Amino acid sequence: MELSEQNVKKQRPVHLDLQTIRFPATAIASILHRISGVIMLFAVGILMWLLNSTLASAESFAGVQALFDNFVVKFVIWGILTALAYHLFGGLRHLIMDTGRLEELASGTASAKVTFALTVAFSIVAGVWVW
């Protein structure tokens, strides 16, 4: 049976308003886990550069230490710590899910919300520590 071109066009959405689509907490948790992984990929480069600079000489250590007086550098370090925390908590959540627990929708949603809450708490602690 062949579908006519007119029938195919009728089945397509006329207007897909992306601003009205609401993702469940589990989808947001999964997407943020991937984003935090990408952030961590770039963060490793930044942190390795900082470590290399601090180990090169006493003058370069002092230069890196002076960098931490800059608001932007503090903000980047805080962002790296927050991404690390979310990736860690999200990764632990995924590991627990791999054991067969938290597979139901309700427990998956609850674990995603716990992951968000733990990350916010750690982010606040990291912000206080950095500043």
Buried (B, 14 or more C-beta within 10 A) or exposed (E): EEEEEEEEEEEEEEEEEEEEEEEEBBEBBBEBBEEBBEBBEEBEEEBEEBEEBBEEEEEEEEEBEEBEEEEEBBEBBBBBBBBBBBBBBBBEBBEBBEEEEBEEEEEBBBBBBBBBEBBEEBBEEBBEEBE
